[in-house]
Amino acid sequence: MDEIKDQIVQAASQMFLQYGLRSVTIDEVCNEVHISKKTFYHYFRQKEELIEMVLLNQCEIHNKKQNKKLSILDDPALNAIDKLVLAFKHWKQETATPSMTFLYDLMKYYPDIHSKMLERQEQVTREAIKKWIHQGIDEGLIRTDINADLLAMYVQLQFNKVFSELIGKSTIKVTSIIDFLLDTNIRVLVNETGYRYYQSKYKRKYPALSPVSSDTKEEATHHSNFYWASPSNPEKEK
């Protein structure tokens, strides 16, 4: 990359991450790099082109950090559920970083650029989800009565939909949304063994599985269904 162009991208990256996409103007970027607007327009026809370049740069940095941070997921001692919980834990930690503000602005004000980013990441992400699903199936923790390809597609589309519809548009905290997504995915993806493992290790206060009556046990086994009991009411138990 041309040295001046690289300086523009690096300066814009820092300013976008700190102040948000909408707050930073082309004039401010030019002042930061000490160039004229004529020089800026020699490299970028409009602000959107700069944002795309910054996004590619940030994705590369993010992927390097993620690969290093999540290398622990290669630990053979971790089963599929452990890996899922750990991945969500890292995701929650990232919501406090400036990059999340950048992402919110990107989704809200530049949806076309955000869509291009998702398209680039879609195939890699889906393959990673499928790999995780197959690991869970081999371990006897993930449901086997659903097509793994469709399951991977569902999980990916669900996350994309939640981000576009809730993140940055809701008064609900991002961390609460992430907790909700973890819970709903656990309940959709895992079988009874997987849920019991998750409940005992990570969510001891979650409702226990309801015992299945003898009349419905055969049907439940056939359809791989299982049930959650209603939470107990401490006041009634007194």
Buried (B, 14 or more C-beta within 10 A) or exposed (E): EEEBBEBBBBBBBBBBBEBBBEEBEBEBBBEBBEBEEEBBEEBBEEBEEBBBBBBBBBEEEBEEEEEEEEEEBEEEEBBBBBBBBBBBEEBBEBBEEEBBBBBBBBBBBBEEBBEBBBEEBBEEBBEBBBEBBBBBBEBEBBBEEBEBEEBBBBBBEBBBEBBBEBBBEEEEEBEEBBEEBBBEBBBEBBBBBBBBBBBEEBBEEBEBBEEBEEEEEEEBEEEEEBEEEEEEEEEEEE
